[in-house]
Amino acid sequence: MPQLPVYNTHGEQVGEIELAASVFEAPISEPSLHQAVVAYLAAQRQGTHSTLRRGEVKGGGHKPWRQKGLGRARAGSSRSPLWRKGGVTFGPKPREYRFKMHRQVRRQAMRSALSVKVRDQEVIILEDLTLEAPKTKEIVRLLDNLKVERKALIVTGTPQQNVYLSARNLPGISVTFAPVINVYDLLLHDQLIMTKEAVAKIEEVFSRA
């Protein structure tokens, strides 16, 4: 089982934590990671794009000219897709892009992402993280104490509004909580900062088959 040091907000080591091998030392499945990222990005699409087909374009209800005798091409409507100001052929219509992943594949992808972070030594465990009021300088001080210089994802056990408000203006820093953590955010950020409470919640969910 992987063991990592536990730090306080001053950057001082206050102990160690033993991570569950089934979650943080699992076999890494690249296909599962790829599918999880594609599913996440697909779910972010609004799918509100829309074009007008020939039956939806205003006008064009009469035949522009008679069928024969003028030496011109046959035309039944001035809103044909071949005409200027006509409808769009095979244009996009509102649709839902999200798709479901099998439960076991989703779990496998999450375990793989967490294991990659531990393998690459990109995980920092905090004893606790709470703020009495939103203060960006507190998060800046925390990151300096932990020597975090790259993009980082801060994961708490429960929603911490003050922590979120304090970090939202910092470039490259994101805040989330354990129940809604996702593979895309884990792979997007260079470092993962988790509280002991967040680790416990993640292990509780993903240690099960």
matplotlib code that plots the C-alpha trace (Angstrom):
import matplotlib.pyplot as plt

x = [0.0, 1.4, 2.2, 2.3, 3.2, 0.4, 0.9, -0.8, -1.6, 1.8, 3.5, 4.8, 4.6, 2.3, 2.1, 1.6, -1.4, -1.6, -3.7, -5.8, -3.9, -7.1, -7.8, -4.4, -2.2, -4.6, -3.6, -3.8, -6.2, -5.6, -8.8, -10.9, -9.2, -9.8, -13.5, -14.0, -12.5, -14.5, -17.7, -17.0, -16.3, -19.4, -21.5, -20.3, -21.6, -24.9, -26.1, -28.2, -26.9, -29.6, -30.1, -33.2, -34.1, -35.9, -39.3, -38.4, -37.1, -39.5, -41.0, -40.5, -44.0, -44.7, -43.0, -40.5, -41.3, -43.2, -41.8, -41.1, -40.6, -38.1, -34.9, -34.1, -33.5, -36.5, -37.3, -40.1, -39.1, -36.7, -35.8, -34.1, -30.7, -29.1, -30.3, -29.0, -31.1, -32.3, -32.4, -29.4, -28.9, -28.1, -27.5, -27.1, -30.2, -30.4, -29.3, -27.9, -24.3, -23.8, -23.6, -23.5, -20.5, -20.7, -20.3, -17.3, -15.5, -16.2, -14.7, -11.7, -11.0, -11.1, -8.8, -6.5, -6.4, -5.7, -3.0, -1.3, -1.2, 0.3, 2.8, 4.0, 4.3, 1.8, -0.4, -0.3, -2.3, -3.6, -4.7, -7.6, -8.6, -11.2, -11.4, -13.6, -14.0, -13.1, -9.5, -7.4, -4.2, -4.8, -4.9, -1.8, 0.0, -1.1, 0.2, 3.5, 3.9, 3.3, 5.6, 2.9, 4.0, 1.8, -1.8, -3.4, -6.8, -7.8, -10.3, -12.1, -14.4, -17.4, -18.2, -16.2, -17.6, -15.0, -12.2, -13.8, -14.3, -10.8, -9.2, -11.5, -9.4, -6.1, -5.1, -4.6, -6.2, -9.5, -11.5, -14.0, -15.1, -14.8, -18.3, -18.1, -14.5, -14.0, -11.2, -10.9, -10.1, -7.6, -5.7, -6.0, -4.1, -0.5, -0.9, -3.6, -4.1, -6.6, -7.7, -7.7, -11.5, -11.5, -9.2, -11.5, -14.6, -12.9, -11.7, -15.1, -16.7, -14.0, -12.6, -15.8, -16.0]
y = [0.0, 3.4, 5.7, 9.5, 12.2, 14.4, 18.2, 21.0, 24.3, 25.6, 23.0, 21.0, 17.2, 16.1, 12.4, 9.7, 8.1, 4.7, 4.8, 1.9, -0.1, -1.0, 2.7, 4.4, 1.6, 0.0, -1.2, 1.7, 1.3, 3.9, 2.9, 3.6, 6.9, 7.9, 6.9, 8.8, 12.0, 11.8, 11.2, 14.2, 16.5, 15.3, 16.0, 19.6, 20.3, 22.2, 20.8, 23.9, 24.4, 24.6, 25.4, 25.9, 23.3, 24.1, 23.7, 26.0, 29.0, 31.8, 32.3, 30.2, 28.9, 29.4, 28.0, 30.6, 30.0, 27.6, 24.1, 24.2, 26.6, 29.1, 27.1, 27.4, 24.7, 23.3, 24.9, 24.3, 26.7, 29.7, 28.2, 25.1, 24.4, 25.0, 28.6, 31.6, 32.2, 28.7, 26.0, 24.0, 20.4, 18.0, 20.9, 20.4, 20.3, 20.4, 17.1, 15.6, 14.5, 12.9, 9.1, 6.6, 4.7, 1.3, 1.6, -0.7, 1.2, 4.5, 3.1, 1.7, 5.0, 6.8, 4.3, 4.6, 8.4, 8.4, 5.7, 7.8, 10.8, 8.6, 7.0, 10.3, 11.7, 14.5, 13.9, 16.1, 15.1, 17.9, 17.2, 19.6, 22.7, 25.1, 28.9, 31.2, 33.7, 33.9, 35.1, 34.5, 35.3, 32.3, 30.0, 31.7, 31.2, 27.5, 26.9, 28.6, 26.5, 23.3, 24.5, 24.2, 26.0, 24.3, 23.7, 22.1, 20.6, 21.0, 18.3, 18.6, 16.0, 18.3, 21.5, 24.4, 27.6, 29.8, 27.7, 27.8, 31.6, 32.1, 30.1, 30.9, 33.9, 32.0, 30.8, 27.1, 26.4, 24.5, 23.4, 20.5, 18.0, 14.2, 13.1, 15.0, 14.4, 13.4, 11.9, 14.9, 17.3, 14.8, 14.5, 18.2, 19.4, 18.8, 18.3, 16.9, 18.3, 16.3, 16.4, 13.3, 13.5, 13.5, 10.5, 8.6, 9.4, 8.4, 5.1, 4.4, 4.7, 3.3, 0.5, -1.4, -3.5]
z = [0.0, -0.9, 2.0, 1.7, 4.2, 5.6, 5.8, 7.6, 6.1, 7.1, 4.9, 7.9, 7.9, 10.8, 10.0, 7.3, 5.6, 4.1, 0.9, -0.3, -2.9, -4.7, -5.4, -5.5, -6.8, -9.3, -12.8, -15.2, -18.1, -20.8, -22.8, -19.7, -19.1, -22.8, -22.7, -19.4, -20.8, -24.0, -22.0, -19.8, -22.7, -24.6, -21.5, -21.5, -24.9, -24.9, -28.2, -28.9, -32.5, -35.1, -38.8, -40.9, -43.4, -46.6, -45.0, -42.2, -44.2, -44.6, -48.1, -51.2, -51.2, -54.9, -58.0, -59.3, -62.9, -65.0, -65.5, -69.3, -72.1, -70.6, -71.1, -67.5, -64.9, -63.2, -59.8, -57.4, -54.6, -54.1, -50.7, -52.2, -50.6, -54.0, -53.9, -52.0, -48.9, -49.2, -46.5, -45.2, -46.2, -43.4, -41.0, -37.3, -35.1, -31.2, -29.8, -26.6, -26.8, -23.4, -23.3, -20.4, -19.4, -17.7, -14.0, -13.8, -16.6, -14.7, -11.6, -13.4, -15.0, -11.7, -10.1, -13.0, -12.8, -9.1, -9.5, -12.2, -9.8, -7.0, -9.4, -10.7, -7.1, -7.8, -4.7, -1.6, 1.4, 3.8, 7.4, 7.0, 5.0, 6.2, 6.0, 8.2, 5.4, 1.7, 1.5, -1.6, 0.2, 2.5, -0.5, -2.0, 1.3, 1.4, -2.1, -1.3, 1.9, -0.1, -2.9, -5.5, -8.7, -11.3, -12.0, -9.0, -8.1, -4.5, -3.3, 0.0, 1.7, 1.7, -0.2, 1.2, -0.2, 1.4, -0.1, -3.5, -3.4, -2.2, -5.1, -8.0, -9.1, -9.1, -12.6, -12.8, -9.4, -9.2, -6.1, -5.9, -3.3, -3.2, -4.3, -7.6, -8.5, -12.2, -14.3, -16.6, -13.8, -12.3, -15.6, -16.5, -13.4, -12.6, -8.9, -6.7, -3.2, -1.1, 2.5, 4.7, 4.7, 0.9, 0.8, 3.1, 1.0, -2.2, -0.8, 0.6, -2.8, -5.2, -3.1, -3.8, -7.0]

ax = plt.figure().add_subplot(projection="3d")
ax.plot(x, y, z, "-o")
ax.set_aspect("equal")
plt.show()
